[in-house]
Amino acid sequence: MRQIFLLILLFIVGQWLVKALRRHDAQATQRGAGAKGANGGARPSDAPQLAEPMIRCAECGVHAPKSDSVMVAGQPFCSAAHAQRHAARPTGRDAR
């Protein structure tokens, strides 16, 4: 019976320590976030970096970053060469 009581006590103390450490980290983060840049605003390096959107090439199907893609006639391509190849492809009755 003593062993069970000791385990419960250790569990409670462990939970208390975890919460205390989280609280301490949260306070340290808030103090660090209070530091502002020279212009009074938050520093740009503190802003979260979002992933760049990816597009699927209409010619080969490869996914490429949107900033590196080429848009021709409303269709995205991974390179200018694929856009030219797609434009040179016969369409309609010529495709037969």
Backbone as numpy.savetxt, mean C-alpha at the origin, in Angstrom:
# Nx Ny Nz CAx CAy CAz Cx Cy Cz
-4.19 -27.32 42.98 -5.01 -26.13 42.98 -4.14 -24.87 42.98
-3.02 -24.94 43.70 -2.11 -23.80 43.74 -1.53 -23.51 42.36
-1.28 -24.55 41.60 -0.69 -24.36 40.28 -1.66 -23.64 39.35
-2.92 -23.98 39.40 -3.92 -23.31 38.57 -4.02 -21.85 38.97
-4.05 -21.58 40.27 -4.12 -20.21 40.76 -2.90 -19.42 40.30
-1.73 -20.04 40.37 -0.49 -19.38 39.92 -0.53 -19.09 38.42
-1.04 -20.01 37.62 -1.14 -19.79 36.18 -2.10 -18.65 35.86
-3.23 -18.60 36.55 -4.19 -17.52 36.35 -3.56 -16.19 36.71
-2.85 -16.15 37.84 -2.18 -14.94 38.27 -1.13 -14.49 37.26
-0.34 -15.41 36.75 0.67 -15.08 35.74 0.02 -14.55 34.46
-1.11 -15.13 34.08 -1.82 -14.67 32.90 -2.30 -13.23 33.09
-2.87 -12.94 34.23 -3.38 -11.59 34.50 -2.24 -10.58 34.51
-1.12 -10.93 35.16 0.04 -10.03 35.19 0.60 -9.83 33.77
0.63 -10.88 32.98 1.11 -10.77 31.60 0.23 -9.84 30.77
-1.08 -9.98 30.92 -2.00 -9.09 30.21 -1.81 -7.65 30.63
-1.63 -7.43 31.92 -1.41 -6.08 32.43 -0.14 -5.47 31.84
0.93 -6.27 31.76 2.19 -5.79 31.19 2.03 -5.44 29.71
1.34 -6.28 28.96 1.13 -6.02 27.53 0.37 -4.71 27.33
-0.70 -4.51 28.12 -1.47 -3.27 28.01 -0.63 -2.06 28.39
0.20 -2.19 29.42 1.05 -1.08 29.84 2.06 -0.72 28.75
2.63 -1.73 28.10 3.58 -1.46 27.02 2.89 -0.80 25.83
1.70 -1.25 25.48 0.96 -0.64 24.37 0.62 0.81 24.68
0.20 1.06 25.92 -0.13 2.42 26.33 1.11 3.31 26.24
2.25 2.79 26.67 3.50 3.56 26.62 3.89 3.85 25.17
3.75 2.87 24.29 4.07 3.08 22.87 3.14 4.10 22.23
1.86 4.05 22.60 0.89 5.00 22.04 1.23 6.42 22.49
1.62 6.59 23.74 1.99 7.91 24.23 3.25 8.40 23.54
4.21 7.52 23.32 5.45 7.91 22.64 5.16 8.31 21.20
4.24 7.61 20.55 3.88 7.93 19.18 3.18 9.29 19.11
2.31 9.56 20.08 1.63 10.85 20.10 2.61 11.99 20.34
3.58 11.77 21.19 4.60 12.80 21.43 5.43 13.02 20.16
5.75 11.94 19.45 6.52 12.05 18.21 5.71 12.70 17.11
4.40 12.48 17.08 3.55 13.08 16.06 3.36 14.57 16.31
3.60 15.00 17.53 3.49 16.42 17.84 4.58 17.24 17.21
5.69 16.60 16.78 6.78 17.33 16.14 6.33 17.76 14.75
6.42 19.03 14.48 5.99 19.58 13.19 7.20 20.00 12.38
6.97 20.19 11.09 8.03 20.68 10.21 8.23 22.16 10.42
9.14 22.76 9.66 9.47 24.17 9.80 8.29 25.06 9.42
7.43 24.60 8.50 6.31 25.43 8.06 5.08 25.25 8.94
5.18 24.51 10.03 4.08 24.34 10.95 3.18 23.16 10.62
3.33 22.56 9.48 2.51 21.40 9.10 3.26 20.11 9.38
2.59 19.03 9.18 3.23 17.74 9.37 4.27 17.53 8.26
5.31 16.83 8.58 6.36 16.56 7.60 5.85 15.61 6.52
6.26 15.80 5.25 5.78 14.93 4.18 6.20 13.47 4.38
7.32 13.24 5.06 7.79 11.87 5.26 6.88 11.11 6.21
6.05 11.83 6.99 5.14 11.18 7.91 3.88 10.67 7.20
3.61 11.16 6.00 2.41 10.76 5.28 2.53 9.31 4.84
1.45 8.53 4.93 1.53 7.14 4.49 1.70 7.05 2.98
2.52 6.14 2.54 2.76 5.95 1.12 1.78 4.92 0.59
0.95 5.32 -0.36 -0.02 4.43 -0.96 0.59 3.75 -2.18
0.14 2.55 -2.45 0.63 1.82 -3.61 0.13 2.48 -4.89
0.96 2.46 -5.92 0.56 3.06 -7.20 -0.40 2.11 -7.92
-1.45 2.65 -8.54 -2.40 1.78 -9.27 -1.71 1.08 -10.44
-2.13 -0.13 -10.70 -1.58 -0.92 -11.80 -2.63 -1.00 -12.91
-2.17 -1.07 -14.15 -3.07 -1.23 -15.29 -2.69 -2.53 -16.02
-3.63 -3.07 -16.78 -3.37 -4.30 -17.54 -3.22 -3.93 -19.01
-2.12 -4.32 -19.61 -1.83 -4.01 -21.01 -2.86 -4.69 -21.91
-3.43 -3.94 -22.86 -4.43 -4.48 -23.78 -3.80 -5.43 -24.79
-2.51 -5.36 -24.98 -1.83 -6.21 -25.97 -1.35 -7.52 -25.36
-0.59 -7.44 -24.26 0.04 -8.64 -23.72 -0.54 -9.10 -22.39
-1.30 -8.24 -21.70 -1.91 -8.63 -20.44 -1.04 -8.42 -19.21
0.14 -7.89 -19.40 1.05 -7.65 -18.28 0.55 -6.46 -17.47
0.65 -6.54 -16.15 0.28 -5.42 -15.29 1.50 -4.52 -15.10
1.29 -3.22 -15.32 2.37 -2.24 -15.21 1.88 -1.05 -14.39
2.80 -0.32 -13.75 2.39 0.88 -13.00 1.72 1.89 -13.92
0.71 2.57 -13.40 -0.04 3.52 -14.22 0.85 4.64 -14.74
1.85 5.06 -13.94 2.73 6.15 -14.37 3.63 5.74 -15.54
3.90 4.45 -15.69 4.75 3.97 -16.79 3.93 3.55 -18.00
2.61 3.56 -17.91 1.79 3.04 -19.00 1.55 4.10 -20.07
1.08 3.63 -21.22 0.76 4.49 -22.35 -0.72 4.30 -22.66
-1.48 5.40 -22.72 -2.91 5.33 -23.03 -3.11 5.75 -24.50
-3.70 4.88 -25.30 -3.99 5.18 -26.70 -5.43 4.77 -26.96
-6.24 5.72 -27.43 -7.65 5.49 -27.74 -8.39 4.88 -26.55
-8.04 5.32 -25.35 -8.72 4.87 -24.16 -8.30 3.50 -23.67
-7.31 2.88 -24.30 -6.83 1.57 -23.88 -5.43 1.71 -23.31
-5.15 1.03 -22.19 -3.82 1.12 -21.58 -2.86 0.08 -22.17
-1.61 0.50 -22.32 -0.56 -0.39 -22.82 0.66 -0.25 -21.92
1.45 -1.32 -21.83 2.64 -1.29 -20.98 3.79 -0.54 -21.64
3.75 -0.39 -22.98 4.81 0.35 -23.67 4.27 0.91 -24.98
5.02 1.84 -25.56 4.62 2.44 -26.83 4.68 1.40 -27.95
5.61 0.47 -27.85 5.73 -0.57 -28.89 4.47 -1.44 -28.92
3.93 -1.78 -27.76 2.71 -2.58 -27.73 1.51 -1.78 -28.24
1.49 -0.48 -27.99 0.41 0.35 -28.51 0.46 0.39 -30.03
1.66 0.50 -30.60 1.81 0.52 -32.06 1.44 -0.83 -32.66
1.86 -1.91 -32.01 1.55 -3.25 -32.51 0.04 -3.49 -32.48
-0.62 -3.03 -31.42 -2.07 -3.19 -31.31 -2.80 -2.35 -32.37
-2.29 -1.15 -32.65 -2.91 -0.29 -33.66 -2.72 -0.85 -35.06
-1.61 -1.56 -35.30 -1.32 -2.11 -36.62 -2.09 -3.40 -36.88
-2.67 -3.98 -35.83 -3.40 -5.24 -35.98 -4.67 -4.99 -36.80
-4.96 -5.87 -37.77 -6.18 -5.69 -38.57 -7.43 -5.92 -37.72
-8.48 -5.15 -38.04 -9.74 -5.29 -37.29 -10.89 -5.50 -38.26
-12.01 -5.95 -37.72 -13.22 -6.11 -38.53 -13.06 -7.15 -39.61
-13.46 -6.79 -40.86 -13.40 -7.75 -41.98 -11.97 -8.06 -42.37
-11.03 -7.14 -42.12 -9.64 -7.38 -42.49 -9.00 -8.46 -41.64
-9.57 -8.77 -40.50 -8.98 -9.75 -39.59 -9.10 -11.16 -40.09
-9.98 -11.41 -41.07 -10.18 -12.80 -41.55 -9.05 -13.23 -42.36
